Amino acid sequence: MKKVHFHFYDLTAEGIENEEQLQFVTEQGCHIGQGYLFDKPLSPEEMSRLLK
């Protein structure tokens, strides 16, 4: 993973499935991620319910 830092952009790591992957991307300076480690894909209705 190349470190990419832009002034007005955040890097999001996608497809994080286990703790080792999370540790790797965190060590690389990426602090935003998504993937099955956090939750399965949600429908718009499920997401709305969770955000209430």
mmCIF file of the C-alpha atoms, coordinates in Angstrom:
data_MODEL
# 
_entry.id   MODEL 
# 
loop_
_atom_site.group_PDB 
_atom_site.id 
_atom_site.type_symbol 
_atom_site.label_atom_id 
_atom_site.label_alt_id 
_atom_site.label_comp_id 
_atom_site.label_asym_id 
_atom_site.label_entity_id 
_atom_site.label_seq_id 
_atom_site.pdbx_PDB_ins_code 
_atom_site.Cartn_x 
_atom_site.Cartn_y 
_atom_site.Cartn_z 
_atom_site.occupancy 
_atom_site.B_iso_or_equiv 
_atom_site.pdbx_formal_charge 
_atom_site.auth_seq_id 
_atom_site.auth_comp_id 
_atom_site.auth_asym_id 
_atom_site.auth_atom_id 
_atom_site.pdbx_PDB_model_num 
ATOM 1  C CA . MET A 1 1  ? 0.000   0.000  0.000  1.00 0.00 ? 1  MET A CA 1 
ATOM 2  C CA . LYS A 1 2  ? 1.478   3.326  -0.997 1.00 0.00 ? 2  LYS A CA 1 
ATOM 3  C CA . LYS A 1 3  ? 0.939   6.160  1.404  1.00 0.00 ? 3  LYS A CA 1 
ATOM 4  C CA . VAL A 1 4  ? -1.244  8.765  -0.217 1.00 0.00 ? 4  VAL A CA 1 
ATOM 5  C CA . HIS A 1 5  ? -1.977  11.954 1.650  1.00 0.00 ? 5  HIS A CA 1 
ATOM 6  C CA . PHE A 1 6  ? -3.888  14.799 0.081  1.00 0.00 ? 6  PHE A CA 1 
ATOM 7  C CA . HIS A 1 7  ? -4.937  17.866 1.993  1.00 0.00 ? 7  HIS A CA 1 
ATOM 8  C CA . PHE A 1 8  ? -8.693  17.465 1.620  1.00 0.00 ? 8  PHE A CA 1 
ATOM 9  C CA . TYR A 1 9  ? -9.061  13.729 1.088  1.00 0.00 ? 9  TYR A CA 1 
ATOM 10 C CA . ASP A 1 10 ? -9.376  10.759 3.430  1.00 0.00 ? 10 ASP A CA 1 
ATOM 11 C CA . LEU A 1 11 ? -8.242  7.306  2.370  1.00 0.00 ? 11 LEU A CA 1 
ATOM 12 C CA . THR A 1 12 ? -10.745 4.496  3.004  1.00 0.00 ? 12 THR A CA 1 
ATOM 13 C CA . ALA A 1 13 ? -9.565  0.883  3.133  1.00 0.00 ? 13 ALA A CA 1 
ATOM 14 C CA . GLU A 1 14 ? -12.210 -1.446 1.706  1.00 0.00 ? 14 GLU A CA 1 
ATOM 15 C CA . GLY A 1 15 ? -12.628 -5.172 2.203  1.00 0.00 ? 15 GLY A CA 1 
ATOM 16 C CA . ILE A 1 16 ? -11.239 -5.468 5.742  1.00 0.00 ? 16 ILE A CA 1 
ATOM 17 C CA . GLU A 1 17 ? -12.178 -8.987 6.818  1.00 0.00 ? 17 GLU A CA 1 
ATOM 18 C CA . ASN A 1 18 ? -9.939  -9.765 9.801  1.00 0.00 ? 18 ASN A CA 1 
ATOM 19 C CA . GLU A 1 19 ? -7.915  -8.192 12.610 1.00 0.00 ? 19 GLU A CA 1 
ATOM 20 C CA . GLU A 1 20 ? -4.623  -8.665 10.765 1.00 0.00 ? 20 GLU A CA 1 
ATOM 21 C CA . GLN A 1 21 ? -5.860  -6.627 7.802  1.00 0.00 ? 21 GLN A CA 1 
ATOM 22 C CA . LEU A 1 22 ? -7.172  -3.942 10.141 1.00 0.00 ? 22 LEU A CA 1 
ATOM 23 C CA . GLN A 1 23 ? -3.819  -3.769 11.924 1.00 0.00 ? 23 GLN A CA 1 
ATOM 24 C CA . PHE A 1 24 ? -1.964  -3.505 8.613  1.00 0.00 ? 24 PHE A CA 1 
ATOM 25 C CA . VAL A 1 25 ? -4.030  -0.636 7.201  1.00 0.00 ? 25 VAL A CA 1 
ATOM 26 C CA . THR A 1 26 ? -3.936  1.172  10.553 1.00 0.00 ? 26 THR A CA 1 
ATOM 27 C CA . GLU A 1 27 ? -0.146  0.882  10.663 1.00 0.00 ? 27 GLU A CA 1 
ATOM 28 C CA . GLN A 1 28 ? -0.064  2.338  7.145  1.00 0.00 ? 28 GLN A CA 1 
ATOM 29 C CA . GLY A 1 29 ? -1.877  5.445  8.383  1.00 0.00 ? 29 GLY A CA 1 
ATOM 30 C CA . CYS A 1 30 ? -5.373  4.607  7.165  1.00 0.00 ? 30 CYS A CA 1 
ATOM 31 C CA . HIS A 1 31 ? -7.923  5.161  9.898  1.00 0.00 ? 31 HIS A CA 1 
ATOM 32 C CA . ILE A 1 32 ? -11.144 4.747  7.911  1.00 0.00 ? 32 ILE A CA 1 
ATOM 33 C CA . GLY A 1 33 ? -12.217 1.306  6.765  1.00 0.00 ? 33 GLY A CA 1 
ATOM 34 C CA . GLN A 1 34 ? -15.092 -0.919 5.856  1.00 0.00 ? 34 GLN A CA 1 
ATOM 35 C CA . GLY A 1 35 ? -15.624 -4.609 5.393  1.00 0.00 ? 35 GLY A CA 1 
ATOM 36 C CA . TYR A 1 36 ? -17.073 -7.787 6.854  1.00 0.00 ? 36 TYR A CA 1 
ATOM 37 C CA . LEU A 1 37 ? -14.975 -7.350 10.012 1.00 0.00 ? 37 LEU A CA 1 
ATOM 38 C CA . PHE A 1 38 ? -17.302 -4.494 10.952 1.00 0.00 ? 38 PHE A CA 1 
ATOM 39 C CA . ASP A 1 39 ? -20.623 -5.678 9.485  1.00 0.00 ? 39 ASP A CA 1 
ATOM 40 C CA . LYS A 1 40 ? -22.223 -7.332 6.490  1.00 0.00 ? 40 LYS A CA 1 
ATOM 41 C CA . PRO A 1 41 ? -23.551 -5.140 3.663  1.00 0.00 ? 41 PRO A CA 1 
ATOM 42 C CA . LEU A 1 42 ? -26.766 -3.426 4.742  1.00 0.00 ? 42 LEU A CA 1 
ATOM 43 C CA . SER A 1 43 ? -29.850 -2.421 2.784  1.00 0.00 ? 43 SER A CA 1 
ATOM 44 C CA . PRO A 1 44 ? -30.860 1.241  2.872  1.00 0.00 ? 44 PRO A CA 1 
ATOM 45 C CA . GLU A 1 45 ? -33.695 0.308  5.253  1.00 0.00 ? 45 GLU A CA 1 
ATOM 46 C CA . GLU A 1 46 ? -31.358 -1.486 7.673  1.00 0.00 ? 46 GLU A CA 1 
ATOM 47 C CA . MET A 1 47 ? -28.928 1.426  7.616  1.00 0.00 ? 47 MET A CA 1 
ATOM 48 C CA . SER A 1 48 ? -31.716 3.937  8.314  1.00 0.00 ? 48 SER A CA 1 
ATOM 49 C CA . ARG A 1 49 ? -32.877 1.850  11.269 1.00 0.00 ? 49 ARG A CA 1 
ATOM 50 C CA . LEU A 1 50 ? -29.353 1.706  12.722 1.00 0.00 ? 50 LEU A CA 1 
ATOM 51 C CA . LEU A 1 51 ? -28.845 5.451  12.385 1.00 0.00 ? 51 LEU A CA 1 
ATOM 52 C CA . LYS A 1 52 ? -31.993 6.313  14.347 1.00 0.00 ? 52 LYS A CA 1 
# 
